[in-house]
Amino acid sequence: MSNLPPVGEVRPYILEILRRLPEIIRLLEPQQVQVFYEAVGYMVAASPSREALIEQLMQLPNTRVRPAPLSSFSRVLALAHEYLVMSSCLFATREM
């Protein structure tokens, strides 16, 4: 893989994404941010200069404390736990 941008691009697309990262993240819903980071991670992994790109990719999350996704994640875990408890109760009731 080459570090050169495709014909017609001034710079590699991944660098443009990383440059605009705060703007892009701001437009996404919290659950979309994880999917976005995963997709960009695949692009970074395919790049020969991945270490520098990883540093750029993780700079924003490492400098910004965002309690909302953490509390959202905690709610998801609580709902999953509740679902598992309810499912196991239903399963135990059916076996009787």
Secondary structure, 3 states (H helix, E strand, C coil): CCCCCCCCCCCCHHHHHHHCHHHHHHHCCHHHHHHHHHHHHHHHHCCCCHHHHHHHHHHHHHHCCCHHHHHHHHHHHHHHHHHHHHHHHHHHHHHC
